[in-house]
Amino acid sequence: MHEMSVALSIVDAVEEKARLEGAGRISEIELVVGRMAGIQPESLKFCFPAAARGTLAEDAVLLIEEREALGSCADCGSTFPVSFYLVECPRCRSLGVRVVSGDEFLIQSITIEEE
């Protein structure tokens, strides 16, 4: 399951940062996941408790902000929602569209607690 490996990577990253900060535990993790990032937020939430078991993030709340995917037309400058990488501009029909948001996946913040 792809989301389990993603959850394990998240736990590794936040635990390393928390240990550097001298944390006793991680209480909250905020993620930003674009709709075109290839990650299913509900599956990730399901996998997270198993990935975090026995770590500083074991009891952490996982918050996920989903971002809509937006494309920008290089020809007319129009910005609009997209669901694919190859798309036609709805305004001028140009194929010179690039995804400008919605494919991101990042750890926005972590909340740590001292021991």
Buried (B, 14 or more C-beta within 10 A) or exposed (E): EEBBEBBBEBBEBBBEBBEEEEBEBBBBBBBBBBBBBEBBBEBBBBBBBEBBEEBBBBEBEBBBEEBEBBBBBEEEEBBBEBEEEEBBBEEEEEEEBEBEBBBBBEBEEBBBBEE
